[in-house]
């Protein structure tokens, strides 16, 4: 599971498990619900989310977003 700080709105994802293309696709898919800032460094991506007005509560939004990124990464890169 992703290491995340739900109270701060950030998540730190390791590139071995969370592919950069999948992260970009997830940010695009969820743009209706939040604005994203991604910082990439030393094999990790740190994602900050700012929920849009009317979006689900921040903890739910982060959880669903991270599940979506993981699902894309598994289907695209981790499965044989």
Secondary structure, DSSP 8 states (H G I E B T S, - for coil): --EEETTTTEEEEETTTS-HHHHHHHHHHTTTTEEEEEEEETTEEEEEEEE-TT---HHHHHHHHHHHHHHHHIIIII--
